[in-house]
Amino acid sequence: MSTYNLLNGYVGSKTPYISKIKALFDDSCTKYIEPYCGGAGVYFSNYNGQYEKEWINDRNLSIAILYKSLTDSETREDTIKALLDIKKPDDLETAQAQFQEAKKGMFNMSANSKSRRLNSDRWFNNDVMVKVARNTFLAYSQSFNCSAVSYSKNK
């Protein structure tokens, strides 16, 4: 069983409970719907690709954009490249500045659009989507307890 998730350590992670959650799944189901995916640990634990229709979402628009940009055929390659191109600074000060910049960029975009739906006529362009995805990944993956609130020097 894979326990991979993109935002490893996400606050409220369901990863420790995957075996109990999977025991509740019905093999005859053809759709997978997860309205609050967070780090998407359950989704990534061998369920992706198994169903006719898979739908994951999160109340946090930035996280929804991160996953949407990775699954959208128009933004997938650019998003993967943006995530792989992230530099990992050696010194703490540069790493903290990178975290603060990403956090600011993530929240500036999403704060202005909380009331809008992610799928509503592509109200933002692909470049913005990729940038938000990159900033979201950085802010969550470099933060304490994957909360995007405070920097963790251990990440």
N, C-alpha and C positions, 0 to 999 in steps of 0.2 A: 504494500500500500504506500503510495506516495503521500507525503505530508508537505509537499512544496507549496509555498504561496509567495506571491510577489512582495507582499508587505509583511515579511516574517517578523513576528512579535507584535502584531497589531493589537491594540487595546481591545479587549473583549473577544479575542481570538477563539474560534470554535475548534481549532486544530487539536487541542488535547481531548476533545470529545468526539472526534471523527468516527471512531468505531461504533460508539453508541448511536450517533446520528444515522450512520449508514444502515444500522440494523432496523431502522424505522422505514427505510425506503422499500417501495413495492416494485418488484422486478417487472411488472406489467406496465408501469408508467412510461409514457412516451415523451413527457415534457419535464424539464428541470427548471424550476423558478426559485430564485433566491433574492428576495427583496432587499435584504440588508447583508450584502456579501462581505463588507469590511476588507479583510486581507484575502478573502476568497479561498480559504483553506479547504473548505468542504468541496467547493467546485473543482479545485485543482487535485483533489484526491481521487483521481481516476474516473471522474464523471464527465469531464469535457469530451465531447464528440460522441457520447453514447446515446444521446436522445435525439428525437426528431427536431425538437425545438429546445434551445437552452436560453435562459434569460437570467442575467444577474444585474443587480442594481444596488445602489446605496443611497441613503439620504444625503450623504456628503457629496455634493456635486463634483468636487475635485476628484474624488476616488472614482465616481461614475465615469468621468471624462477619461481618466487614466485607462480603465478597462475598455471603454468604448473605442478609444484611439488604438488600442492593441487588437481589437477585433474588427475594426472597420477596414475594408480593403483599400480605401483611399489614404489612410493614415498609418496603417500597420508598419510598413517598412521604415518610414520616417521616424516613427515613435521608437521602434527597436533601435535604430541607429542613434537617436538622441539619448536613449538610456545607456547604450554601450559606450557612447562617447563621453560619458560623465567622468571627469577627472577626479581621482582620489588624492587630495592634497596630503602631503606629509606632515605639515605643521598644523597645530590645533587652531591657530588664529585664522588661517586661510580656510580651513574646513568649516569653522563656525561662520565665517562671512558667507561662504557658499550656501550654507544651510539657511541663514537669515535672508539672503537674496531669493532663494527658492521659495521659502515660506511666504515672503512678501508677495512674490509674483503669483503664487498659487491663490492666496486669499484675496488679492486685489481683483483678479478676474472673477472668481466665484462669488464674491460678496455682492457684485453688481448684478448677478444673474440668478440668485437663489430661487426666484419665483418662476423662472423659465424652465421649460422641459428640455431635456437633453436632445430629444429627437425632433424638436419643433423646427422644421425647415432649415436645419443647419444654420442657426442664427450666429454662429461663429465660424470662421474659416479654418481650414485644415492646419495652417501654421500656428494659429492660436491654440488649437486642440493639442497639437504635439508639444507646444511650449508648456501648457498647463499640465499635461501628463508628465513631462520631465520634472517640472517643479514639484508636483505632488509626490512623485517617487522619491525625489531628493529629500523633501521635507519630512516625509514619513519614515523613510529608511534610515535617515541620520539622526532621528530624534530619540529622546528618552522614551522607552516603552512604546515606540512606534506611534506616538501621539501627535506629531507635527507641532508640538507646543514648545518643548525645550530641547536644545542640542544635547546629544549624548557623545562624549568623547570615546566611548567604547564601540561606536559603530563605524 
